Amino acid sequence: MKTREVKQRDLAALTESLSTAKSAMIVSFQGLTVAKDQEFRNNLRAAGAKYQVVKNTLARIAVKGTDFEQATDHLKGVTAIAWTDSDPVVLAKAISKFMKDNADVYKFKTGVVDGKLVDLKQVTEIASLPSKEELISKLLYVLNAQAQRIVTVINAVPRDLAVVIKQIGGQEGRAAGTPAVEAKSEEAPVAEAAPSEEAPAVEAAAEGGEASAEGETPEAPVEQAEEAQEKREDDNDPGSPEAEQAEEAEKSE
C-alpha cells in the first residue's frame, strides 16, 4: 500500500505532466490480460504518448485548473489516462485503432483535444487526418516542387535567351550574305555584256569576209573577156592553125 508521501509525489508528477499536455484520452477496461496491457502500452509509447492507470480522486485533483478539468465527470470506475504534448493526431490514431480492435476489453470514455471535449466518433475523425509528420512531408514536397519549378524557370531564361541570340545571329548572317548574292547577280549582266560587245566585231569580220567574197566575183567576167579576145585574135591571125584550117576549107569549096 502506497504511503501518503508516495501518493503526493505521484500527484505532483501527474499534475505537472498534464499541465503541458495538448491532448488526453480517458479509457476503461475489463478482463485485461498482462499481454494485452503491454501491447496497448507499447502502441501508445510508439505514438509518443504517456499512459497511466490512476485513481479517480487523484486524477480529479491533477486536472484542476487545466483544459482536462471538463472531463472530470468521466473519472469514474476503472480509469486510465493516455496523454501527449506532441501531435494529437498520432495519439488519436493509436487510441481509435486499439479501441476498435479490442472493443471486448477496452472502452473509450472521453478525450480532450486542443481544449475541446471529444467522443470516440470525433477521435476517429481526427485519426483520419494526416499526422504532423505527414503534413510536413507533404508541405516539403509542395515546396520542393515549387522550388523545382522556380529553378526550371530560372534556368529556362538564359537557355531561351541563348536560343534567341543564336536565332538573331543566324538572321544577321543570312542578311549579310544576301548582298553578296545580289552582287554576283549584278556581275552576271556585265559578263553577258562582254560577249554582246564582241558580237559586232565578229559580225564585222563576217561582213568583211562576205565583202571580199563579193569583191572576187567581178574578176570572173574579166577573165572570160580576155579569153574571148585571145580567141578572136587567134582566129584573125593568118599564121595560127585555126586560120590555116579556115583557108583550106575555103579552097576546098
C-alpha positions as CSV (number, residue, x, y, z in Angstrom):
1,M,0.0,0.0,0.0
2,K,1.3,3.4,-1.0
3,T,2.2,5.9,1.7
4,R,0.9,9.4,1.8
5,E,4.3,10.7,0.6
6,V,4.3,8.4,-2.4
7,K,0.8,9.5,-3.3
8,Q,1.9,13.1,-3.1
9,R,4.8,12.5,-5.4
10,D,2.5,10.7,-7.9
11,L,0.0,13.5,-7.8
12,A,2.7,16.2,-8.4
13,A,4.2,14.2,-11.3
14,L,0.8,13.7,-12.9
15,T,-0.2,17.3,-12.4
16,E,3.0,18.6,-13.9
17,S,2.8,16.2,-16.9
18,L,-0.9,17.1,-17.7
19,S,-0.2,20.8,-17.4
20,T,1.9,20.7,-20.6
21,A,-0.2,18.1,-22.5
22,K,-2.0,19.1,-25.7
23,S,-4.5,16.2,-25.7
24,A,-5.5,13.3,-23.4
25,M,-7.7,10.2,-23.7
26,I,-9.5,8.5,-20.8
27,V,-10.3,4.8,-21.2
28,S,-11.6,2.0,-19.1
29,F,-11.0,-1.8,-19.4
30,Q,-12.2,-5.1,-18.0
31,G,-10.9,-8.6,-18.3
32,L,-7.5,-7.2,-19.2
33,T,-4.6,-9.5,-19.5
34,V,-1.0,-8.7,-18.9
35,A,-0.1,-9.3,-22.6
36,K,-2.9,-7.1,-23.9
37,D,-2.0,-4.3,-21.4
38,Q,1.6,-4.5,-22.5
39,E,0.6,-4.3,-26.2
40,F,-1.5,-1.2,-25.5
41,R,1.3,0.5,-23.7
42,N,3.7,-0.3,-26.5
43,N,1.4,1.2,-29.1
44,L,1.0,4.4,-27.0
45,R,4.7,4.7,-26.5
46,A,5.3,4.4,-30.2
47,A,2.8,7.3,-30.7
48,G,4.9,9.4,-28.3
49,A,2.2,9.3,-25.5
50,K,2.3,8.5,-21.8
51,Y,-0.1,6.1,-20.2
52,Q,-1.0,5.6,-16.5
53,V,-3.8,3.8,-14.6
54,V,-4.9,6.3,-12.0
55,K,-7.3,6.6,-9.0
56,N,-10.2,8.9,-9.8
57,T,-9.7,11.0,-6.8
58,L,-6.0,11.6,-7.7
59,A,-7.0,12.3,-11.3
60,R,-9.6,14.9,-10.3
61,I,-7.1,16.8,-8.3
62,A,-4.4,16.6,-11.1
63,V,-6.7,18.0,-13.8
64,K,-7.9,21.0,-11.8
65,G,-7.0,24.3,-13.5
66,T,-6.2,22.6,-16.8
67,D,-8.1,22.0,-20.1
68,F,-8.8,18.5,-18.9
69,E,-10.9,19.5,-15.9
70,Q,-14.0,19.4,-18.2
71,A,-13.6,15.6,-18.3
72,T,-14.0,15.3,-14.5
73,D,-17.5,13.7,-14.8
74,H,-16.0,10.8,-16.7
75,L,-13.5,10.0,-14.0
76,K,-15.5,7.1,-12.6
77,G,-14.9,3.3,-12.3
78,V,-11.6,1.9,-13.7
79,T,-9.7,4.8,-15.2
80,A,-6.6,5.0,-17.4
81,I,-5.3,8.2,-19.0
82,A,-3.1,8.5,-22.1
83,W,-1.8,11.9,-22.9
84,T,0.7,13.6,-25.2
85,D,2.4,17.0,-25.5
86,S,3.1,16.5,-29.3
87,D,0.9,15.7,-32.2
88,P,-2.7,14.8,-31.0
89,V,-3.5,13.1,-34.3
90,V,-0.9,10.4,-33.7
91,L,-2.5,9.6,-30.3
92,A,-5.9,9.6,-31.8
93,K,-4.8,7.1,-34.4
94,A,-3.4,4.8,-31.8
95,I,-6.4,5.0,-29.5
96,S,-9.1,4.7,-32.2
97,K,-7.5,1.6,-33.8
98,F,-6.8,-0.2,-30.5
99,M,-10.4,0.5,-29.2
100,K,-11.8,-0.9,-32.4
101,D,-9.6,-4.0,-32.4
102,N,-10.1,-4.7,-28.7
103,A,-13.7,-3.5,-28.0
104,D,-14.3,-6.5,-25.8
105,V,-11.6,-5.3,-23.4
106,Y,-11.2,-1.5,-23.7
107,K,-13.9,1.1,-23.6
108,F,-13.4,4.7,-24.6
109,K,-14.7,7.2,-22.0
110,T,-13.8,10.7,-23.3
111,G,-11.0,12.8,-24.6
112,V,-9.8,16.4,-24.7
113,V,-8.1,17.7,-27.9
114,D,-6.8,21.3,-28.0
115,G,-9.1,22.2,-25.1
116,K,-12.2,20.6,-26.6
117,L,-14.1,17.6,-25.2
118,V,-14.4,14.8,-27.8
119,D,-16.1,11.4,-28.0
120,L,-14.9,8.2,-29.8
121,K,-16.5,9.2,-33.1
122,Q,-14.7,12.6,-33.1
123,V,-11.5,10.8,-32.2
124,T,-11.9,8.5,-35.2
125,E,-12.4,11.6,-37.4
126,I,-9.3,13.2,-36.0
127,A,-7.4,9.9,-36.6
128,S,-8.3,10.1,-40.3
129,L,-6.4,13.3,-40.6
130,P,-2.8,13.3,-41.7
131,S,-0.3,13.5,-38.9
132,K,2.1,16.4,-38.3
133,E,4.9,14.4,-39.9
134,E,2.7,13.6,-42.9
135,L,1.7,17.2,-43.3
136,I,5.3,18.3,-43.1
137,S,6.3,15.7,-45.6
138,K,3.5,16.9,-48.0
139,L,4.4,20.5,-47.4
140,L,8.0,19.9,-48.1
141,Y,7.0,18.0,-51.3
142,V,4.9,21.0,-52.4
143,L,7.7,23.5,-51.5
144,N,10.3,21.4,-53.3
145,A,8.0,21.1,-56.3
146,Q,7.5,24.8,-56.4
147,A,11.2,25.4,-55.8
148,Q,12.0,22.9,-58.7
149,R,9.6,24.9,-60.9
150,I,11.3,28.1,-60.0
151,V,14.7,26.6,-60.7
152,T,13.4,25.3,-64.0
153,V,12.0,28.8,-64.9
154,I,15.2,30.5,-63.9
155,N,17.3,28.0,-65.9
156,A,15.0,28.4,-68.8
157,V,15.5,32.2,-69.0
158,P,19.2,32.1,-70.0
159,R,18.6,29.0,-72.2
160,D,15.8,30.7,-74.1
161,L,17.9,33.8,-74.3
162,A,20.7,31.9,-75.8
163,V,18.4,30.4,-78.3
164,V,17.0,33.8,-79.2
165,I,20.5,35.2,-79.6
166,K,21.5,32.3,-81.8
167,Q,18.5,32.9,-84.0
168,I,19.2,36.6,-84.2
169,G,22.8,35.8,-85.2
170,G,21.6,33.4,-87.8
171,Q,19.3,36.0,-89.2
172,E,22.1,38.6,-89.3
173,G,24.3,36.1,-91.1
174,R,21.7,35.4,-93.7
175,A,21.1,39.2,-94.1
176,A,24.9,39.8,-94.6
177,G,25.1,37.0,-97.2
178,T,22.2,38.4,-99.3
179,P,24.2,41.4,-100.8
180,A,26.9,39.1,-101.9
181,V,24.4,37.1,-103.8
182,E,23.0,40.3,-105.3
183,A,26.5,41.4,-106.2
184,K,27.0,38.2,-108.1
185,S,23.8,38.7,-109.8
186,E,24.8,42.2,-110.8
187,E,28.1,40.9,-112.2
188,A,26.2,38.5,-114.4
189,P,24.9,41.2,-116.8
190,V,28.4,42.6,-117.1
191,A,29.7,39.2,-118.1
192,E,26.8,38.9,-120.5
193,A,27.5,42.4,-121.9
194,A,31.1,41.4,-122.8
195,P,30.0,38.8,-125.4
196,S,27.5,41.3,-126.8
197,E,30.3,43.7,-127.4
198,E,32.4,41.1,-129.1
199,A,29.4,40.2,-131.4
200,P,29.7,43.3,-133.5
201,A,33.4,42.6,-134.2
202,V,32.5,39.0,-135.3
203,E,29.7,40.4,-137.4
204,A,32.1,42.9,-138.9
205,A,34.6,40.2,-139.6
206,A,31.9,38.2,-141.3
207,E,30.7,41.1,-143.3
208,G,34.3,41.7,-144.3
209,G,34.6,38.2,-145.5
210,E,31.4,38.4,-147.5
211,A,32.6,41.7,-149.0
212,S,35.9,40.1,-150.0
213,A,34.0,37.2,-151.5
214,E,31.8,39.6,-153.4
215,G,34.9,41.5,-154.5
216,E,36.4,38.4,-156.1
217,T,33.2,37.7,-158.0
218,P,33.6,40.5,-160.6
219,E,37.0,39.1,-161.6
220,A,35.4,36.1,-163.4
221,P,33.9,38.1,-166.3
222,V,37.2,39.9,-166.9
223,E,39.0,36.6,-167.4
224,Q,36.3,35.4,-169.7
225,A,36.5,38.5,-171.7
226,E,40.3,38.2,-172.0
227,E,39.9,34.6,-173.2
228,A,37.4,35.6,-175.8
229,Q,39.7,38.4,-177.0
230,E,42.6,36.0,-177.4
231,K,40.4,33.6,-179.3
232,R,39.3,36.3,-181.7
233,E,42.9,37.3,-182.2
234,D,43.9,33.8,-182.9
235,D,41.1,33.5,-185.4
236,N,42.3,36.6,-187.1
237,D,46.0,35.6,-187.1
238,P,46.9,34.2,-190.6
239,G,49.6,32.0,-189.1
240,S,47.6,30.3,-186.5
241,P,46.4,26.7,-187.1
242,E,42.9,27.8,-186.9
243,A,43.4,30.4,-189.7
244,E,45.2,27.8,-191.9
245,Q,42.3,25.3,-191.3
246,A,39.9,28.0,-192.3
247,E,41.8,28.8,-195.6
248,E,42.0,25.2,-196.5
249,A,38.3,24.9,-196.0
250,E,37.7,27.9,-198.3
251,K,39.9,26.4,-201.0
252,S,38.2,23.1,-201.0
253,E,34.9,24.8,-201.5
